[in-house]
Each structure stands twice: as C-alpha cells, then as structure tokens.
Amino acid sequence: MIMYISMMIWSYLAYEITDCSIWTIFGYYMLGMVGFYFWHYMAHEKWSGEMHEIHMEHHIDRFPSSDFYGTAELYADMYPDGRPTIWGLMNLAKTTNIADGTKASSEGVGITTGEK
C-alpha cells in the first residue's frame, strides 16, 4: 500500500512539474512489470540457456521454496545489516555460484581481451 501511495504522490509531482499525464508513472511501472514477467517466464525456460541455469540455481540451490530466504549463513552473508537491500539481491556473486568457478563464471574469462 505504501508503494502505491508513494507512486501516486510521485505521479502528482511529475504531473505538476512537467505537465505530463498523471498516468505516466503508472504506465511506466506497468510496462516494467510486464517486462519483468516476460523475463522471469523466459528464465524458467530451458531454451534460454545460461540465464535458465543461473535462475534455476537461484531457485533450487540458494533459495529453495522450503528455505525462501536461504540458510542462516547465506542470509547473514548477503544481508549484513539484517535485511535485504536491492543491491544485495542484485549481487550475483552471492545469490548464485557465478563467482565459484561454475560454467557461467568461466565463460566470461578473457572477454575484455578477446580471449576465451
């Protein structure tokens, strides 16, 4: 509820300051949610390759449905302040095995120099 109230306030401010439609913020929010839905759907499909591997590792290994926030050790490592932040959630080195020498992390080796 707080998020939608904040969005309404922001929409009103944007409308007053820029004279754009009051629905602009909501429109972009909805487009973003539709885009996220399609990305998430695609990440669950095997044909998406490495994205599927990383996403399933996230769902099955690190954050299975039986342990939604991960183990106590993983939680403490990811959220040293005791709560999730957007930056902690976006850190693939902590939310996946990408930095542990997995296929996903080794494929990017030498990408800046053109070596593989």
Jmol script that loads the backbone (N, CA, C; Angstrom):
load data "model"
ATOM      1  N   MET A   1       0.819  -1.185   0.000  1.00  0.00           N
ATOM      2  CA  MET A   1       0.000   0.000   0.000  1.00  0.00           C
ATOM      3  C   MET A   1       0.878   1.270   0.000  1.00  0.00           C
ATOM      4  N   ILE A   2       1.953   1.224   0.780  1.00  0.00           N
ATOM      5  CA  ILE A   2       2.861   2.367   0.856  1.00  0.00           C
ATOM      6  C   ILE A   2       3.480   2.645  -0.517  1.00  0.00           C
ATOM      7  N   MET A   3       3.828   1.574  -1.237  1.00  0.00           N
ATOM      8  CA  MET A   3       4.423   1.755  -2.557  1.00  0.00           C
ATOM      9  C   MET A   3       3.445   2.462  -3.497  1.00  0.00           C
ATOM     10  N   TYR A   4       2.178   2.048  -3.498  1.00  0.00           N
ATOM     11  CA  TYR A   4       1.208   2.666  -4.401  1.00  0.00           C
ATOM     12  C   TYR A   4       0.884   4.103  -3.993  1.00  0.00           C
ATOM     13  N   ILE A   5       0.850   4.372  -2.719  1.00  0.00           N
ATOM     14  CA  ILE A   5       0.641   5.745  -2.259  1.00  0.00           C
ATOM     15  C   ILE A   5       1.828   6.618  -2.689  1.00  0.00           C
ATOM     16  N   SER A   6       3.041   6.086  -2.515  1.00  0.00           N
ATOM     17  CA  SER A   6       4.236   6.820  -2.955  1.00  0.00           C
ATOM     18  C   SER A   6       4.202   7.063  -4.454  1.00  0.00           C
ATOM     19  N   MET A   7       3.762   6.065  -5.210  1.00  0.00           N
ATOM     20  CA  MET A   7       3.672   6.212  -6.661  1.00  0.00           C
ATOM     21  C   MET A   7       2.632   7.276  -7.040  1.00  0.00           C
ATOM     22  N   MET A   8       1.544   7.332  -6.295  1.00  0.00           N
ATOM     23  CA  MET A   8       0.527   8.358  -6.563  1.00  0.00           C
ATOM     24  C   MET A   8       1.087   9.751  -6.292  1.00  0.00           C
ATOM     25  N   ILE A   9       1.810   9.896  -5.194  1.00  0.00           N
ATOM     26  CA  ILE A   9       2.422  11.188  -4.862  1.00  0.00           C
ATOM     27  C   ILE A   9       3.440  11.571  -5.932  1.00  0.00           C
ATOM     28  N   TRP A  10       4.294  10.622  -6.315  1.00  0.00           N
ATOM     29  CA  TRP A  10       5.296  10.888  -7.342  1.00  0.00           C
ATOM     30  C   TRP A  10       4.625  11.241  -8.669  1.00  0.00           C
ATOM     31  N   SER A  11       3.545  10.547  -9.015  1.00  0.00           N
ATOM     32  CA  SER A  11       2.811  10.841 -10.248  1.00  0.00           C
ATOM     33  C   SER A  11       2.267  12.260 -10.226  1.00  0.00           C
ATOM     34  N   TYR A  12       1.732  12.657  -9.086  1.00  0.00           N
ATOM     35  CA  TYR A  12       1.180  14.005  -8.963  1.00  0.00           C
ATOM     36  C   TYR A  12       2.290  15.058  -9.099  1.00  0.00           C
ATOM     37  N   LEU A  13       3.441  14.804  -8.434  1.00  0.00           N
ATOM     38  CA  LEU A  13       4.565  15.738  -8.531  1.00  0.00           C
ATOM     39  C   LEU A  13       5.077  15.832  -9.975  1.00  0.00           C
ATOM     40  N   ALA A  14       5.217  14.701 -10.632  1.00  0.00           N
ATOM     41  CA  ALA A  14       5.677  14.710 -12.030  1.00  0.00           C
ATOM     42  C   ALA A  14       4.680  15.444 -12.912  1.00  0.00           C
ATOM     43  N   TYR A  15       3.406  15.242 -12.658  1.00  0.00           N
ATOM     44  CA  TYR A  15       2.357  15.927 -13.416  1.00  0.00           C
ATOM     45  C   TYR A  15       2.436  17.439 -13.219  1.00  0.00           C
ATOM     46  N   GLU A  16       2.611  17.873 -11.984  1.00  0.00           N
ATOM     47  CA  GLU A  16       2.686  19.307 -11.679  1.00  0.00           C
ATOM     48  C   GLU A  16       3.953  19.951 -12.230  1.00  0.00           C
ATOM     49  N   ILE A  17       5.072  19.250 -12.125  1.00  0.00           N
ATOM     50  CA  ILE A  17       6.351  19.831 -12.527  1.00  0.00           C
ATOM     51  C   ILE A  17       6.542  19.785 -14.039  1.00  0.00           C
ATOM     52  N   THR A  18       6.190  18.678 -14.666  1.00  0.00           N
ATOM     53  CA  THR A  18       6.491  18.507 -16.097  1.00  0.00           C
ATOM     54  C   THR A  18       5.273  18.644 -16.997  1.00  0.00           C
ATOM     55  N   ASP A  19       4.101  18.687 -16.428  1.00  0.00           N
ATOM     56  CA  ASP A  19       2.844  18.772 -17.184  1.00  0.00           C
ATOM     57  C   ASP A  19       2.602  17.520 -18.032  1.00  0.00           C
ATOM     58  N   CYS A  20       3.227  16.395 -17.638  1.00  0.00           N
ATOM     59  CA  CYS A  20       2.946  15.135 -18.329  1.00  0.00           C
ATOM     60  C   CYS A  20       1.628  14.572 -17.791  1.00  0.00           C
ATOM     61  N   SER A  21       1.146  13.533 -18.395  1.00  0.00           N
ATOM     62  CA  SER A  21      -0.088  12.904 -17.923  1.00  0.00           C
ATOM     63  C   SER A  21       0.118  12.368 -16.511  1.00  0.00           C
ATOM     64  N   ILE A  22      -0.910  12.419 -15.724  1.00  0.00           N
ATOM     65  CA  ILE A  22      -0.821  11.890 -14.361  1.00  0.00           C
ATOM     66  C   ILE A  22      -0.650  10.367 -14.383  1.00  0.00           C
ATOM     67  N   TRP A  23      -0.950   9.731 -15.513  1.00  0.00           N
ATOM     68  CA  TRP A  23      -0.843   8.277 -15.646  1.00  0.00           C
ATOM     69  C   TRP A  23       0.530   7.830 -16.157  1.00  0.00           C
ATOM     70  N   THR A  24       1.442   8.753 -16.426  1.00  0.00           N
ATOM     71  CA  THR A  24       2.745   8.389 -16.982  1.00  0.00           C
ATOM     72  C   THR A  24       3.517   7.451 -16.064  1.00  0.00           C
ATOM     73  N   ILE A  25       3.626   7.768 -14.797  1.00  0.00           N
ATOM     74  CA  ILE A  25       4.384   6.945 -13.854  1.00  0.00           C
ATOM     75  C   ILE A  25       3.770   5.561 -13.753  1.00  0.00           C
ATOM     76  N   PHE A  26       2.445   5.490 -13.639  1.00  0.00           N
ATOM     77  CA  PHE A  26       1.774   4.184 -13.569  1.00  0.00           C
ATOM     78  C   PHE A  26       1.988   3.395 -14.853  1.00  0.00           C
ATOM     79  N   GLY A  27       1.946   4.085 -15.992  1.00  0.00           N
ATOM     80  CA  GLY A  27       2.166   3.413 -17.272  1.00  0.00           C
ATOM     81  C   GLY A  27       3.549   2.788 -17.361  1.00  0.00           C
ATOM     82  N   TYR A  28       4.579   3.550 -16.976  1.00  0.00           N
ATOM     83  CA  TYR A  28       5.930   3.007 -16.994  1.00  0.00           C
ATOM     84  C   TYR A  28       6.093   1.879 -15.977  1.00  0.00           C
ATOM     85  N   TYR A  29       5.449   1.997 -14.837  1.00  0.00           N
ATOM     86  CA  TYR A  29       5.500   0.926 -13.839  1.00  0.00           C
ATOM     87  C   TYR A  29       4.895  -0.353 -14.410  1.00  0.00           C
ATOM     88  N   MET A  30       3.730  -0.232 -15.035  1.00  0.00           N
ATOM     89  CA  MET A  30       3.070  -1.403 -15.599  1.00  0.00           C
ATOM     90  C   MET A  30       3.901  -2.013 -16.729  1.00  0.00           C
ATOM     91  N   LEU A  31       4.483  -1.182 -17.604  1.00  0.00           N
ATOM     92  CA  LEU A  31       5.356  -1.710 -18.657  1.00  0.00           C
ATOM     93  C   LEU A  31       6.556  -2.447 -18.061  1.00  0.00           C
ATOM     94  N   GLY A  32       7.118  -1.894 -16.997  1.00  0.00           N
ATOM     95  CA  GLY A  32       8.234  -2.552 -16.320  1.00  0.00           C
ATOM     96  C   GLY A  32       7.826  -3.893 -15.734  1.00  0.00           C
ATOM     97  N   MET A  33       6.645  -3.959 -15.143  1.00  0.00           N
ATOM     98  CA  MET A  33       6.168  -5.218 -14.558  1.00  0.00           C
ATOM     99  C   MET A  33       5.904  -6.262 -15.643  1.00  0.00           C
ATOM    100  N   VAL A  34       5.351  -5.843 -16.773  1.00  0.00           N
ATOM    101  CA  VAL A  34       5.120  -6.770 -17.886  1.00  0.00           C
ATOM    102  C   VAL A  34       6.464  -7.275 -18.411  1.00  0.00           C
ATOM    103  N   GLY A  35       7.431  -6.369 -18.568  1.00  0.00           N
ATOM    104  CA  GLY A  35       8.765  -6.763 -19.000  1.00  0.00           C
ATOM    105  C   GLY A  35       9.401  -7.751 -18.022  1.00  0.00           C
ATOM    106  N   PHE A  36       9.267  -7.496 -16.722  1.00  0.00           N
ATOM    107  CA  PHE A  36       9.814  -8.401 -15.715  1.00  0.00           C
ATOM    108  C   PHE A  36       9.133  -9.758 -15.782  1.00  0.00           C
ATOM    109  N   TYR A  37       7.806  -9.769 -15.964  1.00  0.00           N
ATOM    110  CA  TYR A  37       7.077 -11.032 -16.053  1.00  0.00           C
ATOM    111  C   TYR A  37       7.613 -11.873 -17.212  1.00  0.00           C
ATOM    112  N   PHE A  38       7.777 -11.241 -18.386  1.00  0.00           N
ATOM    113  CA  PHE A  38       8.270 -11.992 -19.538  1.00  0.00           C
ATOM    114  C   PHE A  38       9.705 -12.456 -19.341  1.00  0.00           C
ATOM    115  N   TRP A  39      10.547 -11.634 -18.708  1.00  0.00           N
ATOM    116  CA  TRP A  39      11.917 -12.062 -18.421  1.00  0.00           C
ATOM    117  C   TRP A  39      11.896 -13.265 -17.482  1.00  0.00           C
ATOM    118  N   HIS A  40      11.085 -13.196 -16.425  1.00  0.00           N
ATOM    119  CA  HIS A  40      11.037 -14.276 -15.448  1.00  0.00           C
ATOM    120  C   HIS A  40      10.506 -15.558 -16.078  1.00  0.00           C
ATOM    121  N   TYR A  41       9.492 -15.431 -16.919  1.00  0.00           N
ATOM    122  CA  TYR A  41       8.962 -16.587 -17.638  1.00  0.00           C
ATOM    123  C   TYR A  41      10.065 -17.201 -18.509  1.00  0.00           C
ATOM    124  N   MET A  42      10.802 -16.374 -19.227  1.00  0.00           N
ATOM    125  CA  MET A  42      11.869 -16.838 -20.098  1.00  0.00           C
ATOM    126  C   MET A  42      12.990 -17.506 -19.287  1.00  0.00           C
ATOM    127  N   ALA A  43      13.294 -16.978 -18.107  1.00  0.00           N
ATOM    128  CA  ALA A  43      14.351 -17.549 -17.273  1.00  0.00           C
ATOM    129  C   ALA A  43      13.994 -18.940 -16.765  1.00  0.00           C
ATOM    130  N   HIS A  44      12.720 -19.286 -16.786  1.00  0.00           N
ATOM    131  CA  HIS A  44      12.287 -20.625 -16.377  1.00  0.00           C
ATOM    132  C   HIS A  44      12.293 -21.609 -17.541  1.00  0.00           C
ATOM    133  N   GLU A  45      12.545 -21.139 -18.746  1.00  0.00           N
ATOM    134  CA  GLU A  45      12.539 -21.995 -19.932  1.00  0.00           C
ATOM    135  C   GLU A  45      13.958 -22.457 -20.271  1.00  0.00           C
ATOM    136  N   LYS A  46      14.126 -23.751 -20.520  1.00  0.00           N
ATOM    137  CA  LYS A  46      15.455 -24.310 -20.793  1.00  0.00           C
ATOM    138  C   LYS A  46      16.099 -23.703 -22.034  1.00  0.00           C
ATOM    139  N   TRP A  47      15.319 -23.294 -23.015  1.00  0.00           N
ATOM    140  CA  TRP A  47      15.890 -22.756 -24.250  1.00  0.00           C
ATOM    141  C   TRP A  47      16.641 -21.448 -24.022  1.00  0.00           C
ATOM    142  N   SER A  48      16.455 -20.806 -22.848  1.00  0.00           N
ATOM    143  CA  SER A  48      17.166 -19.544 -22.604  1.00  0.00           C
ATOM    144  C   SER A  48      18.599 -19.771 -22.129  1.00  0.00           C
ATOM    145  N   GLY A  49      19.032 -21.047 -22.066  1.00  0.00           N
ATOM    146  CA  GLY A  49      20.431 -21.391 -21.826  1.00  0.00           C
ATOM    147  C   GLY A  49      20.976 -20.980 -20.473  1.00  0.00           C
ATOM    148  N   GLU A  50      22.037 -20.174 -20.506  1.00  0.00           N
ATOM    149  CA  GLU A  50      22.745 -19.798 -19.287  1.00  0.00           C
ATOM    150  C   GLU A  50      21.851 -19.025 -18.316  1.00  0.00           C
ATOM    151  N   MET A  51      20.965 -18.189 -18.853  1.00  0.00           N
ATOM    152  CA  MET A  51      20.052 -17.458 -17.974  1.00  0.00           C
ATOM    153  C   MET A  51      19.197 -18.453 -17.183  1.00  0.00           C
ATOM    154  N   HIS A  52      18.741 -19.510 -17.838  1.00  0.00           N
ATOM    155  CA  HIS A  52      17.942 -20.543 -17.166  1.00  0.00           C
ATOM    156  C   HIS A  52      18.771 -21.229 -16.083  1.00  0.00           C
ATOM    157  N   GLU A  53      20.022 -21.580 -16.410  1.00  0.00           N
ATOM    158  CA  GLU A  53      20.892 -22.242 -15.430  1.00  0.00           C
ATOM    159  C   GLU A  53      21.082 -21.385 -14.192  1.00  0.00           C
ATOM    160  N   ILE A  54      21.397 -20.125 -14.387  1.00  0.00           N
ATOM    161  CA  ILE A  54      21.620 -19.221 -13.247  1.00  0.00           C
ATOM    162  C   ILE A  54      20.339 -19.039 -12.446  1.00  0.00           C
ATOM    163  N   HIS A  55      19.228 -18.879 -13.138  1.00  0.00           N
ATOM    164  CA  HIS A  55      17.964 -18.633 -12.436  1.00  0.00           C
ATOM    165  C   HIS A  55      17.511 -19.862 -11.651  1.00  0.00           C
ATOM    166  N   MET A  56      17.678 -21.051 -12.233  1.00  0.00           N
ATOM    167  CA  MET A  56      17.279 -22.277 -11.525  1.00  0.00           C
ATOM    168  C   MET A  56      18.202 -22.531 -10.337  1.00  0.00           C
ATOM    169  N   GLU A  57      19.478 -22.192 -10.490  1.00  0.00           N
ATOM    170  CA  GLU A  57      20.394 -22.303  -9.350  1.00  0.00           C
ATOM    171  C   GLU A  57      19.893 -21.403  -8.217  1.00  0.00           C
ATOM    172  N   HIS A  58      19.460 -20.211  -8.588  1.00  0.00           N
ATOM    173  CA  HIS A  58      18.909 -19.270  -7.607  1.00  0.00           C
ATOM    174  C   HIS A  58      17.688 -19.881  -6.913  1.00  0.00           C
ATOM    175  N   HIS A  59      16.769 -20.471  -7.693  1.00  0.00           N
ATOM    176  CA  HIS A  59      15.535 -21.029  -7.119  1.00  0.00           C
ATOM    177  C   HIS A  59      15.761 -22.338  -6.373  1.00  0.00           C
ATOM    178  N   ILE A  60      16.603 -23.207  -6.908  1.00  0.00           N
ATOM    179  CA  ILE A  60      16.717 -24.555  -6.363  1.00  0.00           C
ATOM    180  C   ILE A  60      17.832 -24.675  -5.325  1.00  0.00           C
ATOM    181  N   ASP A  61      19.018 -24.138  -5.625  1.00  0.00           N
ATOM    182  CA  ASP A  61      20.157 -24.315  -4.719  1.00  0.00           C
ATOM    183  C   ASP A  61      20.214 -23.289  -3.599  1.00  0.00           C
ATOM    184  N   ARG A  62      20.155 -22.020  -3.954  1.00  0.00           N
ATOM    185  CA  ARG A  62      20.358 -20.970  -2.959  1.00  0.00           C
ATOM    186  C   ARG A  62      19.097 -20.630  -2.173  1.00  0.00           C
ATOM    187  N   PHE A  63      17.966 -20.542  -2.860  1.00  0.00           N
ATOM    188  CA  PHE A  63      16.724 -20.106  -2.209  1.00  0.00           C
ATOM    189  C   PHE A  63      15.570 -21.037  -2.564  1.00  0.00           C
ATOM    190  N   PRO A  64      15.638 -22.309  -2.140  1.00  0.00           N
ATOM    191  CA  PRO A  64      14.543 -23.230  -2.449  1.00  0.00           C
ATOM    192  C   PRO A  64      13.262 -22.798  -1.732  1.00  0.00           C
ATOM    193  N   SER A  65      12.135 -23.275  -2.236  1.00  0.00           N
ATOM    194  CA  SER A  65      10.865 -22.863  -1.631  1.00  0.00           C
ATOM    195  C   SER A  65      10.762 -23.283  -0.172  1.00  0.00           C
ATOM    196  N   SER A  66      11.467 -24.352   0.215  1.00  0.00           N
ATOM    197  CA  SER A  66      11.443 -24.786   1.618  1.00  0.00           C
ATOM    198  C   SER A  66      12.286 -23.886   2.520  1.00  0.00           C
ATOM    199  N   ASP A  67      13.150 -23.064   1.929  1.00  0.00           N
ATOM    200  CA  ASP A  67      14.021 -22.167   2.691  1.00  0.00           C
ATOM    201  C   ASP A  67      14.118 -20.855   1.913  1.00  0.00           C
ATOM    202  N   PHE A  68      13.017 -20.135   1.847  1.00  0.00           N
ATOM    203  CA  PHE A  68      12.837 -18.997   0.950  1.00  0.00           C
ATOM    204  C   PHE A  68      13.953 -17.963   1.044  1.00  0.00           C
ATOM    205  N   TYR A  69      14.451 -17.682   2.240  1.00  0.00           N
ATOM    206  CA  TYR A  69      15.495 -16.675   2.413  1.00  0.00           C
ATOM    207  C   TYR A  69      16.894 -17.277   2.440  1.00  0.00           C
ATOM    208  N   GLY A  70      17.030 -18.572   2.140  1.00  0.00           N
ATOM    209  CA  GLY A  70      18.326 -19.227   2.157  1.00  0.00           C
ATOM    210  C   GLY A  70      18.696 -19.638   3.574  1.00  0.00           C
ATOM    211  N   THR A  71      19.866 -20.239   3.708  1.00  0.00           N
ATOM    212  CA  THR A  71      20.326 -20.675   5.017  1.00  0.00           C
ATOM    213  C   THR A  71      20.644 -19.459   5.892  1.00  0.00           C
ATOM    214  N   ALA A  72      20.746 -19.690   7.177  1.00  0.00           N
ATOM    215  CA  ALA A  72      21.078 -18.598   8.098  1.00  0.00           C
ATOM    216  C   ALA A  72      22.448 -18.014   7.756  1.00  0.00           C
ATOM    217  N   GLU A  73      23.398 -18.880   7.361  1.00  0.00           N
ATOM    218  CA  GLU A  73      24.743 -18.417   6.992  1.00  0.00           C
ATOM    219  C   GLU A  73      24.687 -17.552   5.726  1.00  0.00           C
ATOM    220  N   LEU A  74      23.952 -18.009   4.713  1.00  0.00           N
ATOM    221  CA  LEU A  74      23.821 -17.247   3.476  1.00  0.00           C
ATOM    222  C   LEU A  74      23.115 -15.918   3.735  1.00  0.00           C
ATOM    223  N   TYR A  75      22.064 -15.965   4.556  1.00  0.00           N
ATOM    224  CA  TYR A  75      21.326 -14.746   4.883  1.00  0.00           C
ATOM    225  C   TYR A  75      22.238 -13.732   5.564  1.00  0.00           C
ATOM    226  N   ALA A  76      23.029 -14.184   6.529  1.00  0.00           N
ATOM    227  CA  ALA A  76      23.948 -13.286   7.244  1.00  0.00           C
ATOM    228  C   ALA A  76      25.011 -12.719   6.304  1.00  0.00           C
ATOM    229  N   ASP A  77      25.473 -13.532   5.352  1.00  0.00           N
ATOM    230  CA  ASP A  77      26.476 -13.072   4.397  1.00  0.00           C
ATOM    231  C   ASP A  77      25.889 -12.055   3.421  1.00  0.00           C
ATOM    232  N   MET A  78      24.686 -12.341   2.933  1.00  0.00           N
ATOM    233  CA  MET A  78      24.064 -11.458   1.948  1.00  0.00           C
ATOM    234  C   MET A  78      23.540 -10.168   2.554  1.00  0.00           C
ATOM    235  N   TYR A  79      23.027 -10.253   3.762  1.00  0.00           N
ATOM    236  CA  TYR A  79      22.387  -9.096   4.386  1.00  0.00           C
ATOM    237  C   TYR A  79      23.052  -8.788   5.722  1.00  0.00           C
ATOM    238  N   PRO A  80      24.266  -8.231   5.698  1.00  0.00           N
ATOM    239  CA  PRO A  80      24.978  -7.974   6.953  1.00  0.00           C
ATOM    240  C   PRO A  80      24.230  -7.021   7.892  1.00  0.00           C
ATOM    241  N   ASP A  81      23.362  -6.179   7.335  1.00  0.00           N
ATOM    242  CA  ASP A  81      22.573  -5.272   8.178  1.00  0.00           C
ATOM    243  C   ASP A  81      21.321  -5.944   8.715  1.00  0.00           C
ATOM    244  N   GLY A  82      21.105  -7.210   8.349  1.00  0.00           N
ATOM    245  CA  GLY A  82      19.948  -7.942   8.850  1.00  0.00           C
ATOM    246  C   GLY A  82      18.701  -7.810   8.007  1.00  0.00           C
ATOM    247  N   ARG A  83      18.813  -7.157   6.851  1.00  0.00           N
ATOM    248  CA  ARG A  83      17.640  -7.044   5.976  1.00  0.00           C
ATOM    249  C   ARG A  83      18.091  -6.941   4.527  1.00  0.00           C
ATOM    250  N   PRO A  84      17.272  -7.454   3.617  1.00  0.00           N
ATOM    251  CA  PRO A  84      17.645  -7.393   2.200  1.00  0.00           C
ATOM    252  C   PRO A  84      17.625  -5.968   1.667  1.00  0.00           C
ATOM    253  N   THR A  85      18.528  -5.690   0.754  1.00  0.00           N
ATOM    254  CA  THR A  85      18.510  -4.429   0.014  1.00  0.00           C
ATOM    255  C   THR A  85      18.519  -4.786  -1.463  1.00  0.00           C
ATOM    256  N   ILE A  86      18.160  -3.870  -2.308  1.00  0.00           N
ATOM    257  CA  ILE A  86      18.169  -4.132  -3.741  1.00  0.00           C
ATOM    258  C   ILE A  86      19.577  -4.473  -4.212  1.00  0.00           C
ATOM    259  N   TRP A  87      20.600  -3.874  -3.612  1.00  0.00           N
ATOM    260  CA  TRP A  87      21.982  -4.132  -4.026  1.00  0.00           C
ATOM    261  C   TRP A  87      22.408  -5.540  -3.633  1.00  0.00           C
ATOM    262  N   GLY A  88      21.989  -5.990  -2.466  1.00  0.00           N
ATOM    263  CA  GLY A  88      22.296  -7.360  -2.050  1.00  0.00           C
ATOM    264  C   GLY A  88      21.603  -8.384  -2.928  1.00  0.00           C
ATOM    265  N   LEU A  89      20.365  -8.099  -3.300  1.00  0.00           N
ATOM    266  CA  LEU A  89      19.612  -9.023  -4.145  1.00  0.00           C
ATOM    267  C   LEU A  89      20.165  -9.084  -5.567  1.00  0.00           C
ATOM    268  N   MET A  90      20.801  -8.017  -6.027  1.00  0.00           N
ATOM    269  CA  MET A  90      21.341  -7.990  -7.386  1.00  0.00           C
ATOM    270  C   MET A  90      22.773  -8.513  -7.462  1.00  0.00           C
ATOM    271  N   ASN A  91      23.394  -8.842  -6.341  1.00  0.00           N
ATOM    272  CA  ASN A  91      24.777  -9.297  -6.318  1.00  0.00           C
ATOM    273  C   ASN A  91      24.840 -10.779  -6.705  1.00  0.00           C
ATOM    274  N   LEU A  92      25.117 -11.058  -7.977  1.00  0.00           N
ATOM    275  CA  LEU A  92      25.136 -12.438  -8.469  1.00  0.00           C
ATOM    276  C   LEU A  92      26.224 -13.274  -7.806  1.00  0.00           C
ATOM    277  N   ALA A  93      27.287 -12.648  -7.330  1.00  0.00           N
ATOM    278  CA  ALA A  93      28.343 -13.393  -6.657  1.00  0.00           C
ATOM    279  C   ALA A  93      27.830 -14.019  -5.364  1.00  0.00           C
ATOM    280  N   LYS A  94      26.781 -13.452  -4.800  1.00  0.00           N
ATOM    281  CA  LYS A  94      26.222 -14.002  -3.568  1.00  0.00           C
ATOM    282  C   LYS A  94      24.942 -14.792  -3.806  1.00  0.00           C
ATOM    283  N   THR A  95      24.151 -14.401  -4.783  1.00  0.00           N
ATOM    284  CA  THR A  95      22.867 -15.075  -4.995  1.00  0.00           C
ATOM    285  C   THR A  95      22.973 -16.290  -5.907  1.00  0.00           C
ATOM    286  N   THR A  96      24.112 -16.475  -6.599  1.00  0.00           N
ATOM    287  CA  THR A  96      24.346 -17.649  -7.437  1.00  0.00           C
ATOM    288  C   THR A  96      25.768 -18.124  -7.218  1.00  0.00           C
ATOM    289  N   ASN A  97      26.135 -19.205  -7.886  1.00  0.00           N
ATOM    290  CA  ASN A  97      27.513 -19.707  -7.823  1.00  0.00           C
ATOM    291  C   ASN A  97      28.375 -19.107  -8.912  1.00  0.00           C
ATOM    292  N   ILE A  98      27.963 -18.013  -9.490  1.00  0.00           N
ATOM    293  CA  ILE A  98      28.655 -17.441 -10.644  1.00  0.00           C
ATOM    294  C   ILE A  98      30.124 -17.111 -10.354  1.00  0.00           C
ATOM    295  N   ALA A  99      30.469 -16.828  -9.126  1.00  0.00           N
ATOM    296  CA  ALA A  99      31.858 -16.498  -8.789  1.00  0.00           C
ATOM    297  C   ALA A  99      32.614 -17.710  -8.250  1.00  0.00           C
ATOM    298  N   ASP A 100      31.964 -18.887  -8.254  1.00  0.00           N
ATOM    299  CA  ASP A 100      32.574 -20.076  -7.671  1.00  0.00           C
ATOM    300  C   ASP A 100      33.232 -20.988  -8.701  1.00  0.00           C
ATOM    301  N   GLY A 101      33.451 -20.481  -9.924  1.00  0.00           N
ATOM    302  CA  GLY A 101      34.077 -21.301 -10.947  1.00  0.00           C
ATOM    303  C   GLY A 101      33.096 -22.162 -11.715  1.00  0.00           C
ATOM    304  N   THR A 102      31.832 -21.812 -11.710  1.00  0.00           N
ATOM    305  CA  THR A 102      30.845 -22.570 -12.466  1.00  0.00           C
ATOM    306  C   THR A 102      30.969 -22.238 -13.937  1.00  0.00           C
ATOM    307  N   LYS A 103      30.238 -22.968 -14.760  1.00  0.00           N
ATOM    308  CA  LYS A 103      30.249 -22.725 -16.201  1.00  0.00           C
ATOM    309  C   LYS A 103      29.938 -21.262 -16.492  1.00  0.00           C
ATOM    310  N   ALA A 104      28.948 -20.718 -15.807  1.00  0.00           N
ATOM    311  CA  ALA A 104      28.529 -19.336 -16.068  1.00  0.00           C
ATOM    312  C   ALA A 104      29.655 -18.352 -15.776  1.00  0.00           C
ATOM    313  N   SER A 105      30.453 -18.596 -14.741  1.00  0.00           N
ATOM    314  CA  SER A 105      31.508 -17.644 -14.409  1.00  0.00           C
ATOM    315  C   SER A 105      32.734 -17.853 -15.282  1.00  0.00           C
ATOM    316  N   SER A 106      33.016 -19.084 -15.709  1.00  0.00           N
ATOM    317  CA  SER A 106      34.222 -19.326 -16.501  1.00  0.00           C
ATOM    318  C   SER A 106      34.050 -18.920 -17.953  1.00  0.00           C
ATOM    319  N   GLU A 107      32.808 -18.828 -18.446  1.00  0.00           N
ATOM    320  CA  GLU A 107      32.596 -18.448 -19.838  1.00  0.00           C
ATOM    321  C   GLU A 107      32.982 -16.999 -20.102  1.00  0.00           C
ATOM    322  N   GLY A 108      32.949 -16.159 -19.101  1.00  0.00           N
ATOM    323  CA  GLY A 108      33.260 -14.753 -19.305  1.00  0.00           C
ATOM    324  C   GLY A 108      34.738 -14.429 -19.212  1.00  0.00           C
ATOM    325  N   VAL A 109      35.587 -15.415 -18.943  1.00  0.00           N
ATOM    326  CA  VAL A 109      37.021 -15.185 -18.776  1.00  0.00           C
ATOM    327  C   VAL A 109      37.610 -14.646 -20.067  1.00  0.00           C
ATOM    328  N   GLY A 110      38.382 -13.586 -19.982  1.00  0.00           N
ATOM    329  CA  GLY A 110      39.074 -13.018 -21.121  1.00  0.00           C
ATOM    330  C   GLY A 110      38.181 -12.242 -22.069  1.00  0.00           C
ATOM    331  N   ILE A 111      37.006 -11.923 -21.633  1.00  0.00           N
ATOM    332  CA  ILE A 111      36.041 -11.253 -22.521  1.00  0.00           C
ATOM    333  C   ILE A 111      36.531  -9.873 -22.954  1.00  0.00           C
ATOM    334  N   THR A 112      37.272  -9.172 -22.089  1.00  0.00           N
ATOM    335  CA  THR A 112      37.727  -7.835 -22.446  1.00  0.00           C
ATOM    336  C   THR A 112      38.928  -7.876 -23.381  1.00  0.00           C
ATOM    337  N   THR A 113      39.703  -8.968 -23.358  1.00  0.00           N
ATOM    338  CA  THR A 113      40.885  -9.067 -24.210  1.00  0.00           C
ATOM    339  C   THR A 113      40.594  -9.838 -25.487  1.00  0.00           C
ATOM    340  N   GLY A 114      39.412 -10.414 -25.583  1.00  0.00           N
ATOM    341  CA  GLY A 114      39.060 -11.179 -26.764  1.00  0.00           C
ATOM    342  C   GLY A 114      39.484 -12.627 -26.678  1.00  0.00           C
ATOM    343  N   GLU A 115      40.075 -13.052 -25.551  1.00  0.00           N
ATOM    344  CA  GLU A 115      40.492 -14.441 -25.384  1.00  0.00           C
ATOM    345  C   GLU A 115      39.333 -15.248 -24.818  1.00  0.00           C
ATOM    346  N   LYS A 116      39.344 -16.513 -25.077  1.00  0.00           N
ATOM    347  CA  LYS A 116      38.355 -17.433 -24.491  1.00  0.00           C
ATOM    348  C   LYS A 116      39.051 -18.609 -23.886  1.00  0.00           C
TER     349      LYS A 116
END
end "model"
wireframe off; spacefill off
backbone 0.3
color backbone group
